[in-house]
Amino acid sequence: MTVYVGALAPENVQITITNAALASAPLDLSTVTTITLDVDAPSQSFSWAAQIMSQSATEIVCKHEFAEGETGEAGDYKIMVILTVPGGVRRAGPTVLKVREP
């Protein structure tokens, strides 16, 4: 995934999580209630809320629309997906968002 520095909504990052990504301990993805994206940018870390776009027991698709300042510097942004499920959280990833100069 690649976006330019200063990306704003409606530009977004969309991530698909499947049970293949959770192979060590599969999960009924239909039980996920919220998704947060923990982001490590080149010089800071933060969390982005993600909207669930589609969901089944084996696959979930989420997206985050960019807001002012979220892609303020070029570089690789490491994203860890945090899935909230009954009884706690599960992690999926990481994946990388490449933020480039226009």
Secondary structure, 3 states (H helix, E strand, C coil): CEEECCCCCCCEEEEEEEHHHHCCCCCCHHHCCEEEEEEECCCCEEEEEEEEEEECCCEEEEEEECCCCCCCCCEEEEEEEEEEECCEEEEEEEEEEEEECC
